[in-house]
Amino acid sequence: MWAPSATFYTGLSRQRKVKHLARSPGSKAASAPKKGDWPRPHEPERFVASREQLLDMYRQMVLIRRFEERAGQLYGMGQIGGFCHLYIGQEAVVVGMQAELSRGDSIITGYRDHGHMLACGIDAKAVMAELTGRAAGISRGKGGSMHMFSVEHGFYGGHGIVAAQVPLGAGLAFAHKYRNDGHIAVTYFGDGASNQGQVYEAFNMAELWTLPVIFIIENNQYAMGTSVNRASAEDQLYRRGESFRVPGLQVDGMDVLAVRGAAKQAIEWVRGGKGPLLLEMKTYRYRGHSMSDPAKYRSREEVQAMREKSDPIEGLKHEIIEAGHADEAALKAIDREVREVVAEAADFALEAPEPALAELTTDVLLGTY
Amino acid sequence: MPQILLPAMSPTMEEGTLAKWLVAVGDVVKPGDVIAEIETDKATMELEADDGGTVTALLVAAGAEGVKVGTPIIAIAGEDEAEAPAPAAPAATPAPVAAPAPAPAAAPVTTPEAATGPTRRQTVREALRDAMAEEMRADGTVFVMGEEVAEYQGAYKVTQGLLEEFGPARVIDTPITEYGFAGLGTGAAMGGLKPIVEFMTFNFAMQAIDHIINSAAKTLYMSGGQMRCPIVFRGPNGAASRVAAQHSQNFGPWYASVPGLIVIAPYSADDAKGLLKAAIRSPDPVVFLENELLYGQSFDVPDGEHVVPIGKARVVRAGSDVTLVSYSIGVGVALAAADTLAADGISAEVIDLRTLRPLDRASVLASLKKTNRLVVVEEGWPTCSIASEIMAICMEDGFDDLDAPVLRVTNADVPLPYAANLEKAALVKAEDVVSAARAVCYR
């Protein structure tokens, strides 16, 4: 049976063993610091999914993977410009989280945002057309890869400045609490962003004001080219909220069911008015930081080992087949269907016209002065 | 006999109210005893005795208003000099020197477009508070957050009374964490609320400028018009008094260079109120630059609903020989200069820009067409300033109307010094405006 690789974690985090891994209950750190006595959630349990839920998560992860692969190709062809950060390898994080959120909840993330948008249910065509800078893009071609939004889907960007989305996400949570509408905010950021000061300013206010926000660190092990343990004095990032009494959990971000189990519990906690929670998702990106990153800071073998042993899509596929929910042929049919969606999105994005020149000066201000 | 003089209890305090005596003649006080309560422009402060002794006279009555800093208020005889005749020794205890405020005094304002309805006298501070309170009453999504805005009643008392009326859910004290709360406020605006974020001063907003510009100003454009960010960042801007380089800077030109922002910098209380109300109602992000030295100055403010349109300059004083263009505290300097010039037979028109972005080019050009001479007065640095922008506008679109080169009178191009004489030398002055106006009039 497929299982997340323990060597992956210990190899990248100063040989410390990982806590809270739902599927490796025996690997608790021997000398974890004593925890504060403020309330904290239980260890999350791995989600037990129905056939339909499994297939839906599989489909969504494959959609993100194929979409990103196609975006990479279009970048190579010169059809996508500027910076383009692909989500390949990290699909389980956003798919597992989004599966448990409700309509009306708010989502915000950084510049590696294509996957989040697809997981929010935003049309692949509108996202791809934004990447190619066309009028039909979700930001009318004015935002590009890093700056996309869909208020309709509760997706608040798409932010290009590392960690800016963290206080912004706390602000979205503040708005939910102010209106007392029962919704929560989820703010995604990376291991690199977790060293920015504003993250801790946001933690402090979120806990002080009991804001309904889940902070998610997508720890893909590298902040551009700098590995976590070269940049972080405390590289167990789930502990980063402790000084602010924000409890943290570490989650196997390569296992969509572990993510979804943690999501369910975290959402219950936050929606229940217990204040913010921090989830560290241990994950991995297969591609470079952006399309222009040759990724010389890690070995080919390391990447290959991740793909072979911990791939979130392969893992779920294996599990679906093992459990007899579907056979290889049924999953292949999903793959084909997704390929068509992506091909259609790419064609659309290449054929759609560029924005009219008049768009240059629209949307600067809303009011007339 | 040692006397205690009314001390300056804040950098900008020039006078105070002796709210209450806590001692009477004949009382024996010990060092550290509270002897009086003094109301300053910002707060009620307790005055302590530095040395012990017997109170021999209260020199100012309780309730006295407008007591100048440096006025003797109480006489206390030292323990070994009781009943002794008044010594020739210099006054003991907090020998306060009245800080000569370099602030230009409020000049008499002649306002061609003065309101016609009933008005009342209000300070800029009160007008700003009323603007917030009125908009908060009208719209439940408006809230105010910042350092000391709630329980302390505002570091400069601008939010006084708001906590009491609107409660802690809408008047929110933040930790000292500008980057964080500017971001949090911006996120709340994206989420549909209308935050007023107070910076204790705009100097501290430099820690938060990323959110003001990258998160708030650019969002509408980057989202193709989908996502709005209706937020007001407000607080005092520019030089205060003797607080030196890091606390004395005019950020008007910085923010005014950013597309996607509205930038407002009012002078008078009526404009402060009317423009702050307009700012809160605006669907766009607004940087609202106040001035600490103007907070205590009084102006006539129209009664009732009073909203001033954003983006419109105001002719504060009509004239025919030369145009003086300014904004914020510089308007007071320009008006003072205009008085001097009038005595010399030069009629100066004073324009208050009020909004720095979008800038009212038409009003500037219309006045230039009338006077053919123009001087920009700015409490700020000269390089890449609002003055530079006005000069460019005159070159681009007013060249044929110019009878002389446009001049600018600004602060010196140095970090603001602390020493009183150097500070005075660094700040924009009416006499320099007068010289510049004479020069462009060739008189």
Interface residues (C-beta under 8 A of the other chain):
Chain A: S106 I108 G137 I138 S139 R140 G141 K142 G143 H147 M148 F149 S150 V151 Y156 G157 G158 H159 G160 I161 A164 V166 P167 L168 G169 A170 G171 L172 A173 F174 A175 H176 Y178 R179 A185 G197 Q198 E201 A202 N204 M205 L208 W209 T362 D363 V364 L365 L366 G367 Y369
Chain B: T141 F143 A169 I172 T174 P175 T177 Y179 G180 F181 A182 G183 L184 G185 T186 G187 A188 A189 M190 G191 G192 L193 D210 H211 N214 S215 K218 T219 L220 Y221 M222 S223 G224 G225 Q226 M227 R228 P259 G260 I262 S282 P283 D284 P309 I310 G311 T355 P358
